[in-house]
Amino acid sequence: MGYHFYFINKFLALLGLDHFAHDFQHVTHAWFVIGLIIGGILLICKSKSLTVIPSSRQNVLELIVTTLENFVTTITGYKGRFLTPYIATVFIFILISNLLGLVPGFFSPTANLNTTLALAICTFCYTHTIGVKQHGMKYLKQFTGPVLWLSPLMIPIEIIGHFSRVLSLSIRLFGNIFGKESVIGILFVLAGIFFAPLPVLFLGILFSFIQALVFSLLSMIYFSMAMEDAH
């Protein structure tokens, strides 16, 4: 977002880790997001709050889980219901990471290519794990094409196509969030931290949500393709 001061970097500098904080701020802020998620889960899922008669906290939790589960099953079908924990985790992590950059003194981990590449690799590996689990070694037939004599041509094309998914997922998310951070950072410098146009901040929130949704949606599409019976 263009800030030269980050609270997490300052805190780690007090611990003598200023060099690490400066070079790996995307890692430290990703850890911070993970901590927020875990802390939120522990706060919401306290045993006392989960009762037969739902409390307001439990209703919110059930609404979030149900919405995400319906979203996953709409794309992948009921057989893809087991994907909900992964998709929910990725969506929430990316959304909070995207929004974090809107807070002065913090940095969006997804504005760094290393973070988005790691997320894309996780989706890539999980896609093929699902394919092998669903179809066994027959899953590998998709790389050989419709007829065997085309396999010398189809194998390199299919491999390039599958690896391009990693580039597509990682670069799209990184480029969009980095661009958002840069634009809002410039506006803060020009207009002042307390006078930045609110419509732009609103667009930043909307944009953060859309990018998290797009990454999750593309991941589900890849998972659905891996589960298809055509393999």
Secondary structure in CASP SS format (residue, H / E / C, confidence):
PFRMAT SS
TARGET T0000
AUTHOR 0000-0000-0000
METHOD secondary structure of the structure
MODEL  1
M C 1.00
G C 1.00
Y C 1.00
H C 1.00
F C 1.00
Y C 1.00
F H 1.00
I H 1.00
N H 1.00
K H 1.00
F H 1.00
L H 1.00
A H 1.00
L H 1.00
L C 1.00
G C 1.00
L C 1.00
D H 1.00
H H 1.00
F H 1.00
A H 1.00
H H 1.00
D H 1.00
F C 1.00
Q H 1.00
H H 1.00
V H 1.00
T H 1.00
H H 1.00
A H 1.00
W H 1.00
F H 1.00
V H 1.00
I H 1.00
G H 1.00
L H 1.00
I H 1.00
I H 1.00
G H 1.00
G H 1.00
I H 1.00
L H 1.00
L H 1.00
I H 1.00
C C 1.00
K C 1.00
S C 1.00
K C 1.00
S C 1.00
L C 1.00
T C 1.00
V C 1.00
I C 1.00
P C 1.00
S C 1.00
S H 1.00
R H 1.00
Q H 1.00
N H 1.00
V H 1.00
L H 1.00
E H 1.00
L H 1.00
I H 1.00
V H 1.00
T H 1.00
T H 1.00
L H 1.00
E H 1.00
N H 1.00
F H 1.00
V H 1.00
T H 1.00
T H 1.00
I H 1.00
T H 1.00
G C 1.00
Y H 1.00
K H 1.00
G H 1.00
R H 1.00
F H 1.00
L H 1.00
T H 1.00
P H 1.00
Y H 1.00
I H 1.00
A H 1.00
T H 1.00
V H 1.00
F H 1.00
I H 1.00
F H 1.00
I H 1.00
L H 1.00
I H 1.00
S H 1.00
N H 1.00
L H 1.00
L H 1.00
G C 1.00
L C 1.00
V C 1.00
P C 1.00
G C 1.00
F C 1.00
F C 1.00
S C 1.00
P H 1.00
T H 1.00
A H 1.00
N C 1.00
L H 1.00
N H 1.00
T H 1.00
T H 1.00
L H 1.00
A H 1.00
L H 1.00
A H 1.00
I H 1.00
C H 1.00
T H 1.00
F H 1.00
C H 1.00
Y H 1.00
T H 1.00
H H 1.00
T H 1.00
I H 1.00
G H 1.00
V H 1.00
K H 1.00
Q H 1.00
H H 1.00
G H 1.00
M H 1.00
K H 1.00
Y H 1.00
L H 1.00
K H 1.00
Q H 1.00
F H 1.00
T C 1.00
G C 1.00
P C 1.00
V C 1.00
L H 1.00
W H 1.00
L H 1.00
S H 1.00
P H 1.00
L H 1.00
M H 1.00
I H 1.00
P H 1.00
I H 1.00
E H 1.00
I H 1.00
I H 1.00
G H 1.00
H H 1.00
F H 1.00
S H 1.00
R H 1.00
V H 1.00
L H 1.00
S H 1.00
L H 1.00
S H 1.00
I H 1.00
R H 1.00
L H 1.00
F H 1.00
G H 1.00
N H 1.00
I H 1.00
F H 1.00
G H 1.00
K H 1.00
E H 1.00
S H 1.00
V H 1.00
I H 1.00
G H 1.00
I H 1.00
L H 1.00
F H 1.00
V H 1.00
L H 1.00
A H 1.00
G C 1.00
I C 1.00
F C 1.00
F C 1.00
A C 1.00
P C 1.00
L H 1.00
P H 1.00
V H 1.00
L H 1.00
F H 1.00
L H 1.00
G H 1.00
I H 1.00
L H 1.00
F H 1.00
S H 1.00
F H 1.00
I H 1.00
Q H 1.00
A H 1.00
L H 1.00
V H 1.00
F H 1.00
S H 1.00
L H 1.00
L H 1.00
S H 1.00
M H 1.00
I H 1.00
Y H 1.00
F H 1.00
S H 1.00
M H 1.00
A H 1.00
M H 1.00
E C 1.00
D C 1.00
A C 1.00
H C 1.00
END
